[in-house]
Amino acid sequence: MQTRKHSIIESIFNTLSGLVLATLVMSFIISPVYHLPTTTVENLEINIIFTIISIVRGYMWRRYFNKKVCN
């Protein structure tokens, strides 16, 4: 069974890699293709909000399944 500490560390690393990827995709693909006038800072702020939500969501699901399914 995975400890709470390992669950949050894995969730953070997994989600931070998604943050980097999402920021790059938004900056170099989505914004130019759809002509979205966002600055790099705005793009990063939006992605950080979704990243925090994703970390919390991932942690909660992992703990739920670790407790309910693995016992």
Secondary structure by P-SEA (a helix, b strand, c coil): cccaaaaaaaaaaaaaaaaaaaaaaaaccccccccccccaaaaaaaaaaaaaaaaaaaaaaaaaaaccccc
